[in-house]
Amino acid sequence: GAPRISIFLKPPGVIPPGGFTTICCSCQHGNGNFILYKDGHQLRTLEQSGCRAKFSISNATYKDKGTYNCHYLEGGTVLARSNGLDVMVTGIRLPGPDLSVLPGHEVTSGTHVIFRCTTTYRSTGCFLYLEGQIRAQVLSREQDDYSFSHVQKGDGGRYSCQCFIKNASIEWSAVSKTLDLVVR
């Protein structure tokens, strides 16, 4: 079968103007090349080490926002395309929330885990990010926490959260400090 390739932001989250992030593409195996596309237009062939390729956005501007995806090629043939990754560049006006995890940073497989994202302001909602994942979990205002009923090994990793307020426009917070969850 064709290799599966993934695309994600490191660090994840909405980027402030002048901020930085790295778009990462990876596949399970192979020694082909990655080409990065933005809004359907080819940007560039990515430099890579092994089966990972990176594209850094430093000093971000509104021109950097858009939907990115990676195409993976071997011998000039496209073997796989990643999902689309939406990159947002917008002003950050709110302080970063505090992220905590219960019962703790190290848990055994099957444990019920709760992530809590706490803000000093009344947020409309928050996003929980796991580094390496394209999609964030949405935390609604009614519950500023997100529960995993039975965590597995694959749920471990580096988490962070980011909140927003909706008034005339959407105002974003900075991203919280990261928190590492270890699943034994």
N, C-alpha and C positions, 0 to 999 in steps of 0.2 A: 504493500500500500504506500501511498504518498506520505512523506514525512509531515507530521503536524508541527506547525510553527506558532509561537506565541509572541505577543507584543505587549509591552507594558512600560509605564513611566517609573523612573527611579530618581528622586523620590516621587511618590504619587501625589496627586492633588492639583488644585487650580493654581496656576503660576502667576505671581504678580509681575507687572511690567518691570524689566530689569532683573528678574529672577532667573533661575536656571533649573534645568531638569535634563535627564538623559532618556531618550527613547531606546529601549532595549528590544532586540529581536532574538529569539532562540529557537532551535529545533533539537530534536532528540539525537540526531545522528547526521552524518554526511559531511562533505567537504566542499559544498557549493558556495554560491554567493548570495548575499541579500541585497535587494534593491528597495529603497524606501520611496513610497509614494505619498503625496499629500493631496487630498481632494481629487484623486484620480490622476494627478500629474507626477511623472517620474522626477524625483529630486536628485538622488545620487545612489551610487553603489556604496554600501557601508563597509567600513574597515571592520575586520572581525578577528577574533581569536577563537579557534575551535568552532563550536557551533553557536557562538553568540556574536552579535554585532551591535554596535552602539552608535547613536547619533546624538551629540550634545547640543542643547539649546542654551546658550548663555546670553545674558542681557536680553531677555525675551521682550518682544514687542507684539502688538496686536496682529502683526503679519504672520506670527508663528502659530496662531490658533487655526484649528482645522482638524480634519479627520485623516489620520496617518495609517498606512498599513505597509507590511513588508511582503515582498515576493521573494521566494527562495528558488534559486536556479542552479541547475547542474548542467554543464556543457551548453549553456545558452537556452535551455528549456526550462520554463517555469513549472516547478513540481508542486508548489504549494503557495497559498496566499494566507496571510493572517487575517483575523477579524479587524475591523476598523477601530482605531483608538482615538477618542475625541480629546484633543488638547485644548484647554481653555486658558486664555490669558486675560486677567481682569484685576482691577484694583483690590487690594487686601486692606480692609479698614478695621477689622476686629481682631482682638488678641486671640491667640491659639487656645483651644480648649485643653482640658486635662483628660488624659485617657488612663483608665485603670482597668484591671481585670480581676475577677473573682472566680474561683477561690485563690488564685495566685499565678505567678509567671511560669511555674512548672506543674504540670498536671499529668495524670496517667490517662491513657486512651480510654474513651467512654465517659469521661467526666462531663458534668454539665458546667459550662463556662459562660460567664456574663462579662461583656465589655461595656464599660460605662464611659461616656463622653460628656464631661461636665463643663458648662460655660458660665461666665459671670453675667451674661446678658441673656435675654429671652430669645433663643434661636428658633428659627422656623423648622430647621432640620439639620441633620449631620450625616456625613458619610464616613463609613469605616473602611479603611484601605488595608489590604494585605499586599506587601511588596511582591511583585511578580504576577499579580492577578490583574486582568484588564478591567474587571468590573468591581465596583465598590458595593458594599452593603449599605442600604439606606436606613438611617435611624430616624424615626418620626418624632415629632415634638412630644407626643403623649408619653413616649417611653424613650428616655435618652440612653437606653442601653440595648444591647443586641445579644440574644442568647443563642448559644450553640448547644443543642440538647446532648449530643454525644460526640465530643471531639475525636478526631482520628489523627494519625501521624501527619497527614497532608494539611491539617489546619494549623500546624505550627508555623512560625515565621515572624516577620517584623510587621507590626500593625501600627497604624496612626489614624487619626480622625480629623475632620475638618467640618466646620459648621457654616451656616448661612442664615441671613435674615432677608425676608422678602418684604420690601415696602414699595416705594415707587419703582425701584429696581432691585436686583439681588445684590446683597453685600456679603462678601466672603470673609471668613476668618483666616488667619494663618493656619498652617497645619500643626497639629499637636506634636510633642516630642514622641519619638517612636518607643514601642514597647515590644519586647520579644516574648513570644509564647513558645514554650517547649512542651511537646507532647511525648511522653515516654511510653 
